Structures are given as C-alpha cells and as structure tokens.
C-alpha cells in the first residue's frame, strides 16, 4: 500500500418492530488524521468526544476508527465485547494506491497496473535509464531520473 | 437541553468561526464543560443585577428561583437565626410569621391558640442595628400586635431581632440559587445524557455563546503573547 485516499464506514442497524426486522444502513465518510490529532477523539476519563464524522488513523499497520460514543453506543458495545450480534453490523471500505507489481522476465502475464498509453512513457523512461547506465555517466543517470520524476 | 446537546452546540459555534476546532484544535469534553460553566457564571451574574427588571430577564433565570422555609434557631430571648442553603446566591424577598410570647389580649386567637401573623422584616446593618434596637419607635417594637423584626445579614444566613415580647415562628425567603455545574455527575456516556435543568434552553444557549467568545478571547490573547 502506498497511500490511502479514501475510507468509508457503513453501519447497518437492525430494529425489530412488531416482530419485523427493519435494517437501516448509514454511510459515513471517515476523515484520516494524524496520530496526534486522533488523541483528541479518544474516549478517556476526561474526554467523551462528540464525533459527528468518524475519524481514522493508521497506527501500527492497522487502522483505528473513532466513532461517536453515544450515537454508535450499540455498535461499539458489539465491537468491544467481540460478540457476533445480528443487531448492528459494520463494514469499513478503504481505497488506496497500491505498490506497482514488479515486472519479471519469468512472468509474461498482462500487467494491469497502468493503462496502455502510460506504458509508452514507462518504457521510454526505462530505456533512457538503460542508455545512461551503458554510457556509465553517473551524473547524467541521476539527472535523467530526477527529470523523470 | 441535555449536557451532550450543550457540548455539541458549543462545538458547532466554535467550528462556525474556525474549521481548526474540528480536528487540530478540538477540545476535550472536560474543557468544554468548564468553558460552559464560565459562560453560565457570566450570564447569570449579568442577569442577577437586573432580575425582574422586565419579563425577559425574569424568564431568563426563573428556573433558579427557590422558595424555602428554613429552620429557625433561637439564639436568645429576642434573637433568632436562620441558615441559608449552600446554593444561595441572591435574596429576592422574605417574609416572617410572628407569635406573642406570654399573654397578649390584642392578638387574634383561634380557639385557645394565637393565630400567627404574617409580616415583613426591616433590613438593617451592623452599623445601625444597636440604634434601632434601642429606639423605642423602631418597627421591631410590638404595638397593638403589629411589628416587623429587624433582619441582619450574617455570613451564612440572617439574624432576626424582636423586642422580646413576640417570637419569629416562621421565616420564608425566595432566592436565586447558584446554577449547578454542567459537568456530568459521572463522566460517562450516561452522565452526558442528563438534562441541565437550571437554565432554560434559550438561556443556556446564550451562556454557551458567552463561553465561546471567552474561549476565542483567551486564544487570541495566547497568540499575542
């Protein structure tokens, strides 16, 4: 994973009325914040925050999402006790830019990371670097790479 | 309005001024309730001085008006003491009932017992108390079953002085109480859902607006340093 660009949370709450289950699904955007900012959203002895839009932070290669402790009290109770309840369910969707697949001469499968037109630029850049390497002009190699960036 | 709703209202007002309060400058709930408490104090202090000046000001603090009949302690034959509640802040009105000591033929009776008489008190100070007590024409002297005890404010209540021929049987006062803190009694999710009952919703919103302006003023002052 290179970088996250979108996270969303879908919560489905099932209410039972007259014996009929009525599921209501709510979609929420999740704001990605730094660990420093995320501290302000943690429930502590002195802080019961109001979180109108859920916030998330990447911590120890995991994503922590903070929800409003009152609005989502029933969901949090399910998550905290780690029980399988059918009353509330949640689903976190993360969109991210992934690391490109490494090209190997041993694998001739189609690479779908880039569209066809981008490949021309990639190949052109690769050939420039290769030519510079052949000529052993170290400073020019550096220039060509930085120009490519 | 619940304490949670007050917290949300405060944060919404701050965010409408600066987006930074949404994330990087977000305050914890304890600080928010502390700010709102300061707002409530400023709001009530401002309104106390003009209470009952008009209908709006009366309505602003009507939930803080308390009428009590505290216990009377007899200090001496002509002195009685009343202790106010701890939440007492500002006296609005007071009245007493008096009864004769011994036989008084002028006093109305119901069967074999005297009928308590409603009357008011005469406010006096430490400076003029002795002069009033010694003045034979003072209002606290019983004349034809009519008298008004002298009232002196002491640290935690009042002292009532009579001429010794009658006693104070009942003291009733109406006062404005100190507003309770908005901080939840227990800092839990349940505690936040308690209603704040000392101010009306409209008054509490005004207090929150004051709290927000105090916070902004404090932040501006900090930046200037």
Interface residues (C-beta under 8 A of the other chain):
Chain A: X31 X33 X37 X40 X41 X44 X45 X46 X47 X48 X49 X50 X55 X69 X70 X73
Chain B: X4 X7 X8 X11 X23 X24 X26 X27 X28 X29 X30 X187 X188 X189 X192 X193
